[in-house]
Amino acid sequence: MTIFYEVHDNLYVNLTNKCPCACTFCLRKEKDQMNGSGSLWLERDVTLEEAILELQKFDMTKYKELVFCGFGEPTEALEVLLGLARYVKGHYKNAIRINTNGLGNLIHGRNIAPEMEGLIDTVSISLNTPNAEEYQQLVRSKFGIRSFDEMLAFAKECTNYIPHVVMTTVASTITGEEELQCRSICNKIGVAYRIRPIE
């Protein structure tokens, strides 16, 4: 199973294929790998022991960040994610980032942000659009229309525990006016706004 793969100067972690969304733009509908990684489709969820053993094969001094972002939603594998982050913090100097849809609280039925304190340096949350209805049409969350507000609440909560909280949209997928609305949302919550280049 491909647990780790390189993107630019970062090492990415693929722990699970589970996701509460079926995004219309999801990359895994079109490909099974990233940057020649080997297939990111997992036979099953990765255990903490497997992740640590595999991580030890890499020279971590080569990488700027360890990024939890695979073919599933990283917070679906929260216990392994936190365990591996704890291991990395104890053995290496890399910053740690999670790329997430921001629905972890809905997935687990509790506020998971406090559990990341001291382990996660950056949380990057896919905002996608400033509108709840459009958001649901795009991501098709199993949690329904409330997902948008819950995602925003999670972002706000993360600011209490994580040094860097970023919300993103993808360049050219929404209008300039919608980008301004997204920036306003981020300013209100107190997080950074980033427009990502299209993959």
Backbone bond lengths (Angstrom), bond angles and torsions (degrees), N, CA, C in turn:
res aa  C-N    CA-C-N  psi(-1)  N-CA   C-N-CA  omega(-1)  CA-C   N-CA-C  phi
1 M - - - 1.459 - - 1.530 109.30 -
2 T 1.317 116.33 140.90 1.462 120.86 177.59 1.529 109.18 -86.54
3 I 1.320 115.36 103.88 1.465 121.34 -179.13 1.523 110.87 -93.22
4 F 1.333 116.62 -36.86 1.464 121.21 -178.61 1.526 110.02 -123.42
5 Y 1.334 115.56 143.96 1.462 120.23 175.15 1.524 108.97 -149.90
6 E 1.324 115.85 152.22 1.454 121.63 -175.04 1.528 111.71 -94.88
7 V 1.318 116.47 136.31 1.456 123.23 170.80 1.522 107.21 -134.79
8 H 1.324 116.06 115.95 1.470 121.77 -175.77 1.526 108.78 55.80
9 D 1.319 117.92 -123.52 1.471 119.15 -178.68 1.531 111.65 -107.59
10 N 1.319 116.06 27.37 1.464 121.38 178.57 1.521 110.82 -120.76
11 L 1.328 116.52 155.78 1.459 122.60 174.86 1.526 108.37 -108.61
12 Y 1.318 116.00 121.60 1.461 122.36 -176.18 1.529 110.27 -98.31
13 V 1.341 115.26 148.72 1.463 121.89 -175.68 1.525 109.72 -117.89
14 N 1.328 115.54 126.47 1.465 123.29 -178.31 1.533 108.21 -114.06
15 L 1.334 117.83 98.34 1.460 121.66 -172.50 1.520 114.17 -100.77
16 T 1.332 116.85 -26.33 1.463 120.12 -172.93 1.524 110.15 -154.60
17 N 1.308 116.51 154.28 1.467 120.85 172.13 1.524 111.27 -102.77
18 K 1.334 117.75 -0.05 1.462 121.26 -179.82 1.528 110.53 -71.62
19 C 1.325 115.87 142.17 1.459 120.83 176.87 1.520 108.71 -157.79
20 P 1.343 118.12 139.14 1.462 120.23 179.21 1.525 113.03 -81.10
21 C 1.333 116.29 -2.06 1.461 120.32 -177.82 1.529 111.18 -115.06
22 A 1.321 114.59 161.93 1.463 122.00 173.17 1.522 106.68 -132.28
23 C 1.326 115.95 66.15 1.461 122.15 -171.54 1.527 111.76 -59.28
24 T 1.316 115.13 138.36 1.461 120.60 -179.69 1.526 111.35 -64.32
25 F 1.338 116.95 -24.17 1.465 121.88 -175.74 1.527 112.98 -105.33
26 C 1.322 118.05 10.91 1.471 121.74 -172.95 1.531 111.22 -59.58
27 L 1.321 115.90 128.85 1.459 121.66 -177.68 1.526 112.59 -64.40
28 R 1.326 116.60 -28.29 1.466 118.23 -174.95 1.532 112.63 -73.60
29 K 1.332 116.63 -6.63 1.466 119.25 173.29 1.520 111.00 -75.77
30 E 1.339 116.03 -21.25 1.459 121.14 -173.45 1.520 113.93 -110.99
31 K 1.321 117.78 -20.06 1.467 120.43 -176.60 1.522 109.69 -147.76
32 D 1.324 116.34 163.37 1.464 119.14 179.18 1.521 112.14 -116.33
33 Q 1.357 116.49 8.04 1.463 119.61 -179.98 1.516 110.36 -151.88
34 M 1.333 115.08 170.19 1.457 121.60 176.36 1.528 108.19 -131.84
35 N 1.316 116.78 129.59 1.473 121.73 176.72 1.523 112.93 52.25
36 G 1.340 117.28 40.94 1.457 120.62 178.89 1.512 113.99 66.96
37 S 1.316 116.24 30.94 1.467 122.07 -173.22 1.523 114.25 -72.31
38 G 1.326 117.58 -19.40 1.460 118.97 -162.69 1.519 106.79 91.61
39 S 1.315 117.32 160.64 1.462 120.74 -174.19 1.526 111.78 -59.60
40 L 1.341 115.33 131.58 1.470 120.87 177.60 1.524 111.99 -92.15
41 W 1.336 116.41 1.35 1.463 119.09 173.24 1.521 108.59 -74.19
42 L 1.323 116.83 120.44 1.462 122.49 -176.80 1.525 110.97 -92.93
43 E 1.324 115.73 147.06 1.467 120.79 174.86 1.531 110.21 -68.86
44 R 1.334 115.18 -30.40 1.464 122.69 -177.68 1.523 106.99 -166.18
45 D 1.329 116.92 173.17 1.459 120.08 175.73 1.535 110.16 -64.48
46 V 1.317 115.61 147.48 1.454 122.79 -178.78 1.532 109.60 -82.02
47 T 1.333 117.26 140.67 1.462 120.69 175.51 1.528 109.06 -87.08
48 L 1.318 116.26 161.53 1.463 120.92 177.87 1.527 110.56 -62.08
49 E 1.321 116.73 -41.18 1.459 120.49 -179.02 1.525 110.84 -62.25
50 E 1.326 117.11 -43.27 1.467 121.27 177.78 1.521 111.04 -61.98
51 A 1.324 116.67 -43.32 1.464 120.79 -178.17 1.524 111.01 -64.16
52 I 1.323 117.69 -43.21 1.463 120.84 -179.50 1.522 110.97 -65.80
53 L 1.325 117.36 -44.87 1.467 120.89 179.22 1.522 111.44 -60.77
54 E 1.324 116.79 -41.36 1.458 120.63 179.63 1.525 111.07 -70.19
55 L 1.320 116.75 -39.06 1.467 121.18 179.99 1.527 111.27 -60.88
56 Q 1.321 116.42 -35.77 1.465 120.85 -177.86 1.526 113.25 -64.74
57 K 1.319 117.68 -12.22 1.465 121.93 177.60 1.527 112.15 -81.17
58 F 1.333 117.12 -11.52 1.465 121.34 -175.51 1.531 111.35 -101.63
59 D 1.327 115.43 145.76 1.461 122.00 172.56 1.521 107.49 -85.21
60 M 1.314 116.62 99.18 1.462 121.18 -172.87 1.529 112.96 -69.65
61 T 1.324 117.50 -14.95 1.469 119.29 177.59 1.530 111.47 -69.00
62 K 1.328 117.19 -14.08 1.473 121.62 179.30 1.517 112.54 -77.19
63 Y 1.332 117.36 -16.80 1.459 120.57 -168.33 1.516 112.83 -114.02
64 K 1.315 114.85 142.64 1.463 121.09 176.26 1.526 110.44 -77.49
65 E 1.336 115.96 -49.36 1.458 120.72 -176.44 1.527 111.00 -129.86
66 L 1.313 115.75 152.90 1.458 123.03 162.99 1.520 105.74 -100.46
67 V 1.336 116.37 123.44 1.467 120.62 -172.27 1.526 110.26 -120.03
68 F 1.323 116.25 119.14 1.463 120.51 174.97 1.525 107.77 -80.83
69 C 1.336 115.45 105.00 1.460 121.51 -177.14 1.515 107.96 -170.00
70 G 1.321 117.29 103.52 1.455 120.07 179.25 1.513 110.70 -128.65
71 F 1.332 116.47 -142.96 1.453 120.77 -179.73 1.529 112.26 -86.88
72 G 1.321 117.82 0.94 1.453 121.99 175.66 1.517 109.98 -129.59
73 E 1.316 115.99 179.81 1.466 121.83 176.58 1.535 108.06 -80.35
74 P 1.341 118.52 117.60 1.467 120.78 -174.57 1.525 115.16 -55.54
75 T 1.331 117.45 -35.55 1.465 118.91 -177.81 1.527 112.86 -72.13
76 E 1.326 118.09 -8.28 1.461 120.89 171.24 1.533 110.02 -64.55
77 A 1.342 115.93 -27.00 1.469 121.86 179.42 1.528 109.26 -110.93
78 L 1.326 116.00 48.14 1.463 121.78 -169.26 1.524 113.83 -57.78
79 E 1.321 118.33 -45.70 1.465 119.97 -175.69 1.524 111.24 -63.64
80 V 1.327 116.85 -42.13 1.468 120.35 178.18 1.524 109.64 -68.80
81 L 1.315 117.42 -41.44 1.461 121.69 177.55 1.533 111.03 -55.86
82 L 1.318 116.15 -50.02 1.470 119.90 -178.42 1.522 111.62 -67.42
83 G 1.326 116.29 -37.02 1.461 119.98 178.27 1.519 111.95 -64.99
84 L 1.322 116.53 -42.28 1.464 120.03 178.99 1.527 110.75 -69.64
85 A 1.329 116.88 -39.31 1.468 119.97 176.29 1.527 110.53 -60.06
86 R 1.322 116.40 -41.71 1.468 120.92 178.72 1.533 110.55 -62.76
87 Y 1.323 116.18 -41.26 1.470 120.62 178.32 1.526 110.41 -63.53
88 V 1.321 117.13 -45.37 1.468 121.34 -179.15 1.522 110.72 -63.10
89 K 1.321 117.17 -43.16 1.464 120.47 178.56 1.531 111.69 -61.68
90 G 1.334 116.23 -30.60 1.464 120.48 -179.20 1.520 114.21 -82.83
91 H 1.336 117.30 -17.10 1.465 119.50 -172.84 1.525 114.91 -123.88
92 Y 1.330 118.25 -18.50 1.471 120.76 -174.31 1.525 110.06 -134.66
93 K 1.327 115.76 176.86 1.465 121.07 -177.62 1.532 112.53 -112.84
94 N 1.331 117.07 8.01 1.462 120.35 -176.31 1.519 112.17 -70.63
95 A 1.333 115.47 143.02 1.460 120.07 168.95 1.526 108.36 -70.17
96 I 1.328 116.54 154.34 1.465 121.56 -177.67 1.519 109.51 -124.01
97 R 1.349 114.85 129.83 1.462 121.20 -179.31 1.521 109.77 -126.07
98 I 1.331 115.82 147.42 1.467 121.69 169.95 1.519 108.08 -115.89
99 N 1.327 117.01 126.40 1.467 122.25 168.59 1.524 106.90 -96.97
100 T 1.306 117.74 118.06 1.460 121.21 -169.18 1.522 112.51 -139.64
101 N 1.324 115.76 158.59 1.472 119.78 171.95 1.528 111.31 -82.89
102 G 1.323 117.08 -5.73 1.464 120.67 175.47 1.516 114.92 79.72
103 L 1.329 117.40 14.42 1.468 120.47 -177.56 1.525 112.41 -104.81
104 G 1.313 116.62 18.41 1.466 121.05 -178.11 1.522 114.47 -58.44
105 N 1.331 117.19 -35.61 1.466 119.41 178.99 1.527 111.42 -66.82
106 L 1.330 116.52 -36.73 1.463 120.39 176.49 1.529 110.46 -69.77
107 I 1.311 116.93 -39.08 1.467 121.21 179.55 1.522 110.59 -60.21
108 H 1.330 116.66 -43.74 1.467 121.03 -172.61 1.528 114.20 -100.28
109 G 1.326 116.77 -9.20 1.451 119.12 178.62 1.514 114.35 69.86
110 R 1.350 115.59 24.70 1.470 120.33 177.88 1.527 108.22 -158.50
111 N 1.326 115.84 168.73 1.456 121.27 176.99 1.530 108.99 -79.82
112 I 1.328 116.68 108.61 1.464 119.91 -176.42 1.531 112.84 -90.68
113 A 1.319 118.51 -10.12 1.469 121.39 -175.43 1.532 112.95 -56.81
114 P 1.350 119.70 -43.86 1.462 118.71 -179.39 1.531 113.48 -60.25
115 E 1.313 117.38 -27.31 1.465 121.23 -178.63 1.523 111.98 -70.00
116 M 1.326 117.47 -16.18 1.464 121.82 -178.09 1.523 112.64 -91.48
117 E 1.312 116.89 -9.45 1.463 120.86 -176.08 1.523 110.92 -59.27
118 G 1.335 116.06 131.28 1.454 121.59 179.19 1.516 114.45 81.12
119 L 1.332 117.42 -8.26 1.469 121.69 -178.37 1.521 112.23 -112.06
120 I 1.323 116.47 -37.48 1.467 121.79 -175.51 1.523 109.35 -109.48
121 D 1.329 115.81 129.80 1.462 121.02 -179.15 1.530 112.37 -91.28
122 T 1.324 116.39 -34.55 1.463 121.10 -178.39 1.522 110.26 -139.43
123 V 1.318 115.97 135.73 1.456 121.39 169.20 1.523 107.13 -116.64
124 S 1.325 116.38 124.32 1.464 122.15 177.53 1.524 107.86 -111.83
125 I 1.319 115.96 118.47 1.465 122.18 -173.10 1.523 109.62 -112.84
126 S 1.328 116.50 131.54 1.466 121.48 179.56 1.526 110.33 -77.07
127 L 1.328 115.85 105.67 1.466 120.94 178.60 1.534 110.49 -80.49
128 N 1.318 116.46 -42.20 1.471 124.93 174.00 1.525 115.68 71.21
129 T 1.330 117.96 -46.87 1.462 122.25 -174.84 1.531 108.91 -160.75
130 P 1.345 118.89 154.70 1.461 120.08 -179.46 1.523 114.14 -86.08
131 N 1.328 117.43 3.75 1.460 121.62 -170.75 1.527 111.07 -120.06
132 A 1.341 117.17 129.02 1.467 121.82 -175.67 1.526 112.54 -62.14
133 E 1.322 116.91 -41.54 1.466 120.37 -179.15 1.523 111.37 -67.00
134 E 1.332 115.61 -45.21 1.462 119.26 178.26 1.528 110.65 -64.77
135 Y 1.318 115.71 -37.85 1.465 120.80 178.38 1.525 110.30 -57.96
136 Q 1.318 116.67 -47.81 1.461 120.19 -179.08 1.524 111.51 -65.61
137 Q 1.316 117.24 -36.68 1.467 120.14 177.06 1.524 111.10 -64.45
138 L 1.336 116.59 -34.68 1.457 121.41 -178.79 1.523 112.87 -77.04
139 V 1.339 116.47 -47.75 1.469 119.32 -171.57 1.525 113.20 -95.88
140 R 1.330 117.51 -20.39 1.468 122.88 177.89 1.527 111.60 50.37
141 S 1.323 114.86 51.67 1.462 121.38 179.74 1.523 111.11 -64.52
142 K 1.318 116.31 139.69 1.466 120.47 177.31 1.524 111.58 -68.04
143 F 1.340 116.37 -14.53 1.469 120.78 179.53 1.529 112.21 -88.20
144 G 1.317 116.99 -5.06 1.447 120.29 174.36 1.516 115.15 80.44
145 I 1.328 115.59 -160.72 1.459 123.39 -169.91 1.528 112.90 -63.17
146 R 1.334 117.74 -25.99 1.478 119.95 -179.60 1.525 112.03 -69.04
147 S 1.325 117.54 -11.55 1.464 121.15 -176.02 1.529 112.13 -58.12
148 F 1.333 117.55 -38.60 1.458 121.11 -177.22 1.527 111.21 -61.45
149 D 1.324 117.06 -51.49 1.470 120.33 -179.62 1.524 111.65 -65.81
150 E 1.317 116.79 -35.40 1.470 120.46 178.55 1.530 110.25 -67.39
151 M 1.317 116.94 -37.24 1.460 121.62 177.20 1.531 110.70 -64.12
152 L 1.334 116.46 -42.33 1.465 120.25 177.50 1.530 111.08 -65.49
153 A 1.324 116.57 -40.00 1.468 120.94 178.68 1.524 110.55 -63.63
154 F 1.336 116.53 -39.11 1.466 120.86 177.61 1.524 110.26 -63.27
155 A 1.320 117.25 -43.82 1.466 120.94 178.79 1.526 110.83 -59.32
156 K 1.319 116.30 -45.83 1.456 120.95 178.45 1.524 111.36 -61.10
157 E 1.320 116.51 -43.00 1.465 121.50 -179.64 1.528 110.70 -64.04
158 C 1.321 116.82 -37.57 1.458 120.81 -179.40 1.529 112.44 -61.37
159 T 1.330 117.38 -29.05 1.467 120.12 -179.32 1.522 111.83 -63.23
160 N 1.323 117.57 -18.83 1.464 121.23 179.27 1.529 112.87 -81.21
161 Y 1.348 116.89 -15.48 1.460 119.65 -170.71 1.528 114.72 -130.69
162 I 1.322 117.28 -17.35 1.467 121.11 -171.72 1.525 108.89 -124.11
163 P 1.342 117.99 131.30 1.468 120.70 -173.98 1.522 115.08 -59.06
164 H 1.332 117.13 -39.84 1.459 120.03 -175.50 1.531 109.72 -126.67
165 V 1.323 115.93 118.63 1.465 121.38 177.37 1.529 107.14 -121.41
166 V 1.318 115.13 124.57 1.460 121.93 -175.43 1.526 108.84 -126.51
167 M 1.327 116.55 139.87 1.454 120.59 171.17 1.526 107.57 -117.01
168 T 1.331 116.08 141.26 1.457 119.71 -172.01 1.523 113.37 -126.87
169 T 1.317 114.44 151.67 1.461 122.30 164.62 1.528 105.95 -128.21
170 V 1.323 115.92 166.90 1.464 120.71 -178.36 1.520 109.63 -102.92
171 A 1.327 115.35 131.26 1.466 121.45 -178.90 1.523 111.44 -54.17
172 S 1.313 115.81 137.95 1.474 125.69 174.40 1.528 113.94 73.53
173 T 1.342 118.46 3.94 1.467 119.69 179.39 1.524 112.29 -96.13
174 I 1.337 117.07 -16.43 1.463 121.25 175.73 1.526 108.30 -133.63
175 T 1.327 117.00 166.21 1.465 121.11 -177.46 1.523 111.23 -75.62
176 G 1.319 116.02 164.35 1.453 120.99 175.92 1.516 111.75 -59.94
177 E 1.332 116.69 -37.74 1.467 120.57 178.06 1.528 110.61 -64.09
178 E 1.332 116.07 -40.17 1.474 119.43 178.87 1.529 110.95 -67.57
179 E 1.313 116.74 -34.87 1.468 119.86 175.91 1.528 110.57 -63.01
180 L 1.332 116.57 -39.76 1.471 120.05 176.26 1.524 111.10 -63.47
181 Q 1.337 116.24 -38.65 1.466 120.37 177.42 1.536 110.85 -65.55
182 C 1.327 115.97 -39.78 1.467 120.20 177.57 1.529 110.64 -64.25
183 R 1.324 116.06 -41.51 1.463 119.78 178.24 1.524 110.61 -62.51
184 S 1.323 116.90 -39.09 1.457 121.48 178.45 1.534 110.97 -64.09
185 I 1.321 116.55 -41.70 1.469 121.06 176.90 1.522 109.87 -59.73
186 C 1.322 116.69 -46.85 1.464 121.29 -178.58 1.530 111.36 -63.92
187 N 1.333 116.45 -41.02 1.466 119.93 177.69 1.518 110.90 -61.89
188 K 1.319 116.22 -40.32 1.467 120.96 -179.46 1.530 111.33 -64.88
189 I 1.326 115.97 -39.92 1.468 120.71 -179.59 1.523 111.17 -76.30
190 G 1.332 115.91 -29.17 1.461 120.25 -178.03 1.514 113.54 93.29
191 V 1.368 116.01 33.91 1.459 120.63 178.62 1.524 109.14 -122.95
192 A 1.321 115.98 164.13 1.469 120.65 178.17 1.531 109.14 -77.90
193 Y 1.333 115.57 153.15 1.470 121.35 176.30 1.514 108.65 -117.57
194 R 1.320 116.67 131.96 1.454 121.13 -179.78 1.518 110.09 -133.11
195 I 1.322 116.31 132.00 1.461 121.82 173.92 1.528 107.11 -96.60
196 R 1.326 116.62 112.73 1.459 122.12 -176.28 1.529 110.69 -84.07
197 P 1.330 117.53 146.84 1.468 118.83 172.41 1.523 109.19 -69.05
198 I 1.307 116.99 150.22 1.452 121.21 179.20 1.522 109.48 -69.81
199 E 1.345 117.22 140.95 1.478 121.07 -177.96 1.516 110.22 -69.01
